Amino acid sequence: MRDEQALARRIRLRERDGGADVVLVVLSDSAHNRAVAGELRRTLGPSYATGPRRILTALRSGLALPGCGVVLV
């Protein structure tokens, strides 16, 4: 991820056009992405405040995602 504002714009377009209830942003777990993931979360706002642990727990359990978020894998 090089430009979090451009990525945020693309995500907002997908939210608007896609009709999804929850959006999960999955980034590779690189040093660079770890450094900028917090900024991306702030750029996306409070609707993306669901923590990665809660999201990963839901995915492992086969449950619905508890909300939008950003996860590094």
Secondary structure, 3 states (H helix, E strand, C coil): CCCHHHHHHHHHHHHHHHCCCCCEEEECCCHHHHHHHHHHHHHHCHHHCCCHHHHHHHHHHCCCCCCCEEEEC
